[in-house]
């Protein structure tokens, strides 16, 4: 994969990362009470994030970046995290609706709770934005995310490239939660790249298995069972994100296969990037979350003013909600493939600190790639 030039956000991030100890992708498992960021002349925007257990991004990046972006639009930002608890998600939403937030930004645990919350907000006259995950059957008029089908295409194409000289190579797919529409879209994108190869016999699909709750431990267990059932043979693995990739790599290590079997990933976490530098993980997908937070904040500003024309000018893409039989106006941002040669760009933009990444057995690789 060629090196890509991303949008310049380093200056913004330099100031942002002084606000949080989570300049890295390390998880925040302590208190997640957001409160207001203060100084909002235009009122308060409520944001509910889903969890911290399976992805470090929500507390490490989305929270501070949304706070900063909403503050720049003149809002107080009340950002809370439901910690994977559906009842807590509902309670947080009820509180925000009761206090009359101007807009509610929903990064839901699942479509059911996201839809229920959006419907409550709509009855209270509060506009809602589905953030990162589209709530199927929901009522939010706008959606901000990355192009998740494209994320899957990048994963699938990367694996196809890695296995181009292994005709008949055997592939195992470990997908995300079946209740997460994003996981469905990732899988769709992967198959755009890989299905023609499966059909032609260039590659062989051993099994494709979704993992409830994006549970990394369960993902590793399922992969190990599939690997054993296939006689210990695998040539490539589609892992939907870096957490699942890490669990898979642990199993590959037990079988002496790490570094020999390309594994995909997503999120450009510190652990994922280290695995890429080691050669245990072939690639990850980088999604500049600052762009997502900024787009959500701009859309919230338009909706708070009741300016539908301005909102429509921001959300120029469209996403299909098959359950609700509707088209949702969307902001769909571009993801980027990160292979070993591209890791420096993630560091240069401030999403991962070189001091955290370039330790131990990957220090020499950082030196070779000019990461400091």
C-alpha positions in Angstrom: 0.0 0.0 0.0 1.3 3.4 -0.9 1.8 6.1 1.8 -1.1 8.5 2.0 -1.1 12.1 3.0 -3.8 12.8 5.5 -5.5 16.1 6.4 -3.4 18.3 8.6 -4.7 18.0 12.2 -1.5 18.0 14.1 -1.7 21.6 15.2 -5.2 21.0 16.6 -4.1 17.8 18.3 -1.1 19.4 19.9 -3.4 21.6 22.0 -5.9 18.9 22.5 -3.6 16.3 23.9 -2.6 18.6 26.7 -6.2 18.3 27.9 -6.0 14.5 28.5 -3.6 11.9 29.6 -5.0 9.7 26.9 -3.0 11.0 24.0 -2.3 7.3 23.5 -4.8 4.5 22.8 -4.6 3.2 26.4 -8.0 2.6 28.0 -9.5 4.8 30.6 -11.3 2.5 33.1 -11.7 5.0 35.9 -14.5 7.6 36.2 -16.0 8.6 33.0 -18.3 11.4 34.1 -18.0 14.1 31.5 -19.8 17.1 32.8 -19.7 20.3 30.9 -16.6 21.7 29.2 -17.8 25.2 30.3 -18.3 28.5 28.6 -21.1 27.5 26.1 -23.0 30.6 25.0 -25.2 28.5 22.8 -26.3 26.0 25.5 -25.4 22.4 26.0 -25.0 19.5 23.6 -25.3 16.0 25.2 -23.1 13.2 24.0 -23.5 9.6 25.2 -20.6 7.2 24.4 -21.1 3.5 24.5 -18.3 1.8 26.5 -14.6 1.4 27.2 -14.1 -2.4 27.5 -13.5 -3.2 23.8 -12.1 0.0 22.4 -9.9 2.7 24.0 -11.0 5.3 21.4 -14.1 6.5 23.2 -12.4 7.9 26.2 -8.9 8.5 24.7 -10.1 10.4 21.6 -13.8 10.9 21.1 -14.5 12.4 24.5 -11.7 15.1 24.4 -12.1 15.8 20.7 -15.9 16.2 20.9 -15.5 18.5 24.0 -13.0 20.6 22.1 -15.0 20.7 18.9 -18.3 21.5 20.6 -16.7 24.2 22.7 -15.4 25.8 19.4 -19.0 26.0 18.2 -20.0 27.8 21.4 -21.5 24.9 23.3 -21.1 23.3 26.7 -20.4 19.6 26.1 -21.9 17.2 28.4 -20.1 14.0 27.5 -20.9 10.8 29.3 -20.0 7.1 28.9 -22.6 4.3 29.5 -19.8 1.7 30.1 -21.6 -0.9 28.0 -24.7 -0.8 30.3 -27.9 -0.4 28.3 -29.8 0.8 31.4 -27.2 3.4 32.2 -27.3 4.6 28.6 -31.0 5.1 28.9 -30.7 6.9 32.3 -28.0 9.2 31.0 -30.2 10.1 28.0 -33.2 10.7 30.2 -31.2 13.1 32.3 -29.9 15.1 29.3 -33.4 15.2 27.7 -34.8 16.4 31.1 -32.4 19.3 31.3 -33.1 20.4 27.7 -29.9 19.8 25.8 -30.0 21.6 22.4 -28.9 18.5 20.5 -28.2 14.9 21.6 -25.3 13.0 20.0 -25.8 9.2 20.3 -23.0 6.7 20.0 -25.1 3.7 20.9 -24.4 0.3 22.4 -26.9 -1.2 20.0 -29.6 -0.1 17.7 -32.4 -0.9 20.1 -31.3 1.5 22.9 -30.1 4.1 20.4 -33.5 4.1 18.7 -35.4 4.3 22.0 -33.3 7.2 23.1 -33.7 9.1 19.7 -37.4 8.6 19.9 -37.6 10.0 23.4 -35.5 13.0 22.3 -37.7 13.6 19.2 -40.8 13.7 21.4 -39.1 16.4 23.5 -38.2 18.4 20.4 -34.5 17.7 20.7 -32.7 16.8 17.4 -30.4 13.8 17.5 -27.3 12.8 15.6 -26.3 9.1 15.3 -22.5 9.2 15.9 -20.2 6.6 14.5 -23.0 3.9 14.5 -26.2 4.1 12.6 -29.2 3.0 14.7 -31.2 0.7 12.4 -34.9 1.5 12.6 -34.1 4.8 14.4 -35.4 8.3 14.0 -32.2 10.4 13.9 -32.2 12.5 10.7 -28.4 12.7 10.6 -25.5 10.4 10.9 -21.8 11.1 11.2 -19.2 8.3 10.8 -16.5 7.0 8.6 -17.3 5.2 5.3 -17.5 1.8 7.0 -17.9 -0.2 3.8 -14.7 1.4 2.7 -13.0 0.4 5.9 -13.9 -3.2 5.1 -12.7 -2.8 1.5 -9.3 -1.6 2.8 -9.1 -4.6 5.1 -10.1 -7.1 2.4 -7.8 -5.5 -0.3 -4.9 -5.5 2.1 -5.3 -9.2 2.8 -5.7 -9.9 -0.9 -2.5 -8.1 -1.6 -0.7 -10.0 1.2 -1.9 -13.4 -0.2 -1.5 -12.7 -3.9 1.2 -15.3 -4.2 -0.6 -18.0 -2.2 -3.2 -19.4 -4.5 -5.8 -21.3 -2.6 -4.7 -19.6 0.6 -7.0 -20.4 3.5 -8.7 -17.5 5.2 -10.6 -17.2 8.5 -12.7 -14.1 9.2 -13.3 -12.9 12.7 -16.0 -10.2 12.6 -17.5 -7.7 15.0 -20.7 -7.9 17.0 -23.8 -8.9 14.9 -25.8 -6.2 16.7 -23.5 -3.5 15.5 -24.4 -2.1 12.0 -20.8 -1.0 11.5 -19.6 -4.6 11.8 -22.1 -5.6 9.1 -20.8 -2.8 6.9 -17.1 -3.8 7.5 -18.0 -7.3 6.4 -19.8 -6.1 3.3 -16.7 -4.1 2.3 -14.3 -7.0 3.0 -16.4 -9.2 0.7 -16.3 -6.7 -2.1 -12.5 -7.3 -2.2 -12.4 -11.0 -1.2 -15.6 -12.6 -2.6 -14.3 -12.7 -6.2 -11.2 -14.4 -4.9 -13.2 -16.9 -2.9 -15.4 -17.6 -6.0 -12.4 -18.1 -8.3 -10.6 -20.4 -5.9 -7.7 -17.9 -5.6 -8.5 -17.9 -1.9 -10.5 -20.3 0.3 -12.8 -19.1 3.0 -12.5 -21.5 6.0 -15.1 -19.8 8.2 -16.5 -16.4 9.0 -17.6 -15.8 12.6 -19.1 -12.7 14.2 -18.2 -12.1 17.9 -20.8 -11.0 20.3 -20.0 -7.7 22.0 -16.7 -7.4 20.1 -15.3 -9.5 23.0 -11.6 -9.9 22.3 -11.2 -12.9 24.6 -14.1 -14.7 22.9 -12.7 -13.8 19.5 -9.4 -15.4 20.4 -11.2 -18.5 21.6 -13.4 -18.8 18.5 -10.4 -18.3 16.2 -8.5 -21.0 18.1 -11.4 -23.4 17.7 -11.6 -22.7 14.0 -7.9 -23.1 13.5 -7.9 -26.4 15.3 -10.9 -27.6 13.3 -9.0 -26.8 10.1 -6.0 -28.9 11.1 -4.0 -25.9 12.4 -3.8 -24.4 8.9 -4.5 -20.8 8.0 -2.9 -18.4 5.5 -4.6 -15.2 6.3 -7.0 -13.7 8.9 -9.6 -10.9 8.6 -9.8 -9.4 12.0 -12.4 -6.6 12.2 -10.4 -4.5 14.6 -7.1 -4.3 16.5 -8.4 -5.8 19.7 -9.6 -8.9 17.9 -6.4 -9.0 15.9 -4.4 -9.0 19.1 -6.3 -12.0 20.5 -5.8 -13.8 17.2 -2.1 -13.1 17.2 -1.8 -14.6 20.7 -3.2 -17.8 19.3 -0.9 -17.7 16.3 2.1 -17.3 18.6 1.1 -20.4 20.5 1.2 -22.2 17.2 4.4 -20.7 15.8 2.5 -18.8 13.1 2.8 -15.2 14.1 4.5 -13.1 11.4 3.8 -15.8 8.9 0.1 -15.3 8.6 -1.1 -11.8 7.7 -3.8 -10.4 10.0 -5.9 -7.3 9.4 -7.1 -4.8 12.0 -8.7 -1.4 12.5 -8.4 1.7 14.8 -4.7 2.2 14.7 -4.4 1.6 18.4 -1.0 1.7 20.1 -1.0 -2.1 20.5 -2.2 -2.6 16.9 0.6 -0.3 15.6 3.2 -2.2 17.7 2.0 -5.4 16.1 2.3 -3.9 12.7 5.8 -2.8 13.4 6.7 -6.3 14.7 5.2 -7.9 11.5 2.6 -9.8 13.5 -0.2 -7.7 12.1 -0.2 -6.8 8.4 -2.2 -3.7 8.6 -4.7 -1.5 10.5 -7.2 1.1 9.4 -6.7 4.7 10.7 -9.8 6.8 11.2 -8.9 10.4 12.1 -11.4 10.8 14.9 -10.8 14.6 15.1 -12.5 14.9 11.7 -15.5 12.9 13.0 -15.8 15.0 16.1 -15.5 18.3 14.2 -18.2 17.2 11.7 -20.6 16.2 14.5 -20.0 19.6 16.2 -20.7 21.6 13.1 -23.8 19.6 12.4 -25.0 20.0 16.0 -24.5 23.8 15.6 -26.7 23.9 12.5 -29.4 21.7 14.2 -29.4 23.8 17.3 -30.3 26.8 15.2 -32.9 24.9 13.3 -31.0 25.5 10.1 -31.9 22.5 8.1 -30.3 23.9 4.9 -26.9 24.3 6.7 -27.2 20.8 8.2 -27.9 19.3 4.8 -24.9 21.2 3.3 -22.7 19.4 5.9 -24.3 15.9 5.5 -24.0 15.5 1.8 -23.7 11.7 1.8 -26.5 9.1 2.4 -26.7 5.9 4.4 -29.4 3.2 4.0 -31.3 2.0 7.0 -32.8 -1.3 5.8 -34.7 -1.9 9.0 -36.4 1.5 8.9 -36.6 1.5 5.1 -35.2 5.0 5.1 -32.2 7.0 3.8 -30.3 9.0 6.4 -28.4 12.1 5.5 -24.8 11.4 6.5 -21.2 12.6 6.8 -19.1 9.7 5.7 -15.3 10.3 6.2 -12.4 8.6 4.5 -10.5 5.9 6.4 -6.8 5.1 5.6 -4.8 1.9 5.3 -1.8 1.8 7.6 1.0 -0.8 6.9 4.4 -0.7 8.4 5.6 2.1 6.2 2.7 4.3 7.2 2.9 4.1 11.0 4.9 7.3 11.2 1.9 9.3 9.8 -0.3 8.3 12.7 2.4 9.4 15.2 3.0 12.6 13.4 -0.7 13.5 13.6 -0.5 13.0 17.4 -2.9 10.1 17.8 -0.2 7.9 19.3 2.9 9.2 21.1 6.3 8.0 19.9 7.4 7.6 23.5 4.6 5.1 24.1 4.9 3.3 20.8 8.7 3.0 20.3 9.6 0.8 23.3 11.0 -2.6 23.8 11.2 -4.8 20.7 9.8 -2.2 18.3 12.3 0.5 19.2 14.6 -0.5 16.3 11.7 -0.5 13.8 10.8 3.0 14.9 14.4 4.1 14.3 14.4 2.6 10.8 11.1 4.3 9.9 12.1 7.7 11.4 9.5 7.6 14.2 10.7 9.7 17.2 
